[in-house]
Amino acid sequence: MAVPKKRTSRTKTKQRKAQWLRKADLMSKKAWSLGCSIAKGNSNSFVLDNSDKSN
């Protein structure tokens, strides 16, 4: 089984975690923004088909 040769420094670990959290925060903000624009009906990047198919 492969094991790391040396311990990863605490700084490097925190940098990686911060980068991951920043990326997740950005994606959640984009999702929230898209949801708000869909709710208001101002979305240009999301197409919602409102046609009634139960005829």
C-alpha positions as CSV (number, residue, x, y, z in Angstrom):
1,M,0.0,0.0,0.0
2,A,1.3,3.4,-0.9
3,V,2.1,5.8,2.0
4,P,3.4,9.4,1.9
5,K,7.1,9.7,2.7
6,K,6.8,12.8,4.8
7,R,4.0,14.4,6.7
8,T,2.1,17.2,4.9
9,S,2.6,20.5,6.7
10,R,-0.3,22.1,8.5
11,T,0.0,25.2,6.3
12,K,-0.4,23.1,3.1
13,T,-3.3,21.2,4.5
14,K,-5.1,24.5,5.5
15,Q,-4.4,26.0,2.1
16,R,-6.0,23.1,0.3
17,K,-9.0,23.1,2.6
18,A,-9.5,26.8,2.2
19,Q,-9.3,26.5,-1.6
20,W,-11.9,23.7,-1.5
21,L,-14.2,25.8,0.8
22,R,-13.8,28.9,-1.5
23,K,-14.8,26.8,-4.5
24,A,-17.8,25.4,-2.7
25,D,-18.8,28.8,-1.5
26,L,-18.6,30.2,-5.0
27,M,-20.7,27.4,-6.4
28,S,-23.4,27.8,-3.7
29,K,-23.6,31.5,-4.5
30,K,-24.0,30.8,-8.2
31,A,-26.8,28.3,-7.4
32,W,-28.5,30.7,-5.1
33,S,-28.3,33.5,-7.7
34,L,-29.7,31.2,-10.4
35,G,-32.6,30.1,-8.1
36,C,-33.5,33.7,-7.3
37,S,-33.5,34.7,-10.9
38,I,-35.6,31.7,-11.8
39,A,-38.1,32.6,-9.0
40,K,-38.3,36.2,-10.3
41,G,-38.5,35.2,-13.9
42,N,-35.4,37.1,-14.9
43,S,-33.2,34.1,-15.9
44,N,-31.4,34.2,-19.2
45,S,-29.3,31.1,-18.7
46,F,-32.0,28.6,-17.6
47,V,-34.9,27.5,-19.8
48,L,-38.0,26.2,-18.1
49,D,-40.8,24.7,-20.2
50,N,-44.1,25.8,-18.8
51,S,-46.3,24.2,-21.5
52,D,-49.1,22.0,-20.2
53,K,-48.7,18.5,-21.5
54,S,-51.9,17.0,-19.9
55,N,-54.2,17.7,-22.8
